[in-house]
Amino acid sequence: MTNKAVIGWSEYVSFPDWGIEGIKAKIDTGARSSALHVENLEHHDDGFVSFDVILNRKKQNQQRHVRTRAVKTARVRSSTGEYSERCFVKARMLIGAISKEIEISLVSRGDMLFRMLIGRKALESDFVVDVCRLNALTARPRFRKSRK
């Protein structure tokens, strides 16, 4: 028996270095790479990219602007079978108490239910997926209501 954490088919993930907490993510063992929905993606001459991550689907004005180094561009096949060039970045991801640096492709997933997909490469060596469970390792984040 290995000491891998059991996660459900959906978990809440955080990116502490980006100041992002509690993004609802689908655990997708059919996908090799992970993907994050971003808006306003810009490539800079110094090898960095900048983009916005929407924190709350219902309140589009709740977002984080991120600037980080691009690690590669690669051709990725989507779930519909279409290929596209995607920019990849590295980020430290937290699922529960487990911290792991993963590669993430930046893509438009605005029409999708889950703005984040966690693929096999991010899961390997650390996690086992229990497809009968939802949020096995994480709880829905509580957001503070702003005072007016």
Secondary structure, 3 states (H helix, E strand, C coil): CCCCEEECCEEEEEEHHHCEEEEEEEECCCCCCEEEECEEEEECCCCEEEEEEECCCCCCCCEEEEEEEEEEEEEEECCCCCEEEEEEEEEEEEECCEEEEEEEEEECCCCCCCCEEECHHHHCCCEEECCCCCCCCCCCCCCCCCCC
